């Protein structure tokens, strides 16, 4: 099914400003359909003026649909639907007396011109399924009156208001609906809206009270009642705002209603977001706790590394000094990951920074007298902590082996390369040293570092480990290939 942009681009002469206006309109598509108890179809004028293209469609959640099939992208020639022609040509709302019959269903049609500035750029067809029509309730009458007011504002080019940024938590009609007059007095409150205010502590009825005053009394002491709050709740500003007390948090959206250039009242949609905000606060607390834990673990690991370095300086046996130096590097690589996690808002890290710091640490604490340089190409991307920690240790061991056993006492370069694609991460550690010894087998090698690498790559990361010469036949390349979630 084509998008609104596709239909505009391929079948109309509307420009980008027109498209922006229409996209702003359909962002409020569901609200208008629910208030109307009707299907909405946005019809766009054909390039050659021969008819109209369906650019968008919305079904109501408050009543039966008039369209079982999707019609976006379909074409209606002129004279097929006279109400469309009249609304577009005359620039006014048009209604017909007799309903249309579609698949044995009577449908009442109303067409609303969509204006940008002085020009009509589209037409909304409101299609109401009349099957099972009964005497409307007070709620339905209030909804329909609000829909009529909004339709008039669309025809006048007033609605939708520019500058509004609707959020995923923005209230819908069914969440709660309040109607206020031009003085800010409540003339209607849906049962859900009244229930929300009851949970805030209201003991009287909403209808007949000034919404700004009622809300101000309920939130007094928890939230300042300022001019902004009063302006929004009186319906004179198109804006979303939260109000809260010790019991409930409400998210409100005010839609000012205008007729003939004058303010006549407002529609206030509201949603109880108490549980949502409570979960958000819990998540923030948990995230802060986890970050603090990572910070403390990092500090403790750095303390352990410092103690091992002190012990190493007191020992005179070269083998023992080397073993302690290796332990310092292993502990340091884990500390780097925890330090990065302590600065993150989730359990994921940008691993490029970790890899660069591991490489710098290996070069810095290397026991080789000659100068060793490190270089990284490619990007690791973002990795989960359960992958980042063992991978940091793997890189530490492989790069340290390249420095001590590959380069030996000679100067050289250790290159770290990363390539990520299709759910796999391929990492290679390459040196320009003397290469692998004859008959080398990583599985039978007694080197502790390689044993750690093999255990982590195969056992913990579920990856593949390969050893071989560089492409030019010299030096050594070790490849680690592991699965990663995108």
Secondary structure, 3 states (H helix, E strand, C coil): CCCHHHHHHHHCCCCHHHHHHHHHHHCCHHHHHHHHCCEEEEEEECCCCCEEEEEEEECCCCCCCCCCCCCCCCEEECCCCHHHHHHHHHCCCEECCCCEEECCEEEEEEEEEEEECCEEEEEEEEEEECCCCCCCCHHHHHHHHHHHHHHHHHHCCCCCCCCCCCCCCCCCHHHCEEEEECCCEEEEECHHHHHHHHHHCCCCCCCCCEHHHHHHHHHCCCCCCCHHHHHHHCCCCCEEEEEECCCCEEEEEEEEEEECCEEEEEEEEEEECHHHHHHHHHHHHHHHHHHHHHHHHHHHHHHHHHHHHHHHHHCCCHHHHHHHHHHHHHHHHHHHHHHHHHCCCCCEEEHHHHHHHHHHHHHHCCCCCCCEEEEEEECCCEEEHHHHHHHHHHHHHHHHHHHHHHHCCCCEEEEEEEEEECCEEEEEEEECCCCCCCCCCCCCCCCHHHHHHHHHHHHHCCCEEEEECCCCCCCEEEEEEEECCC
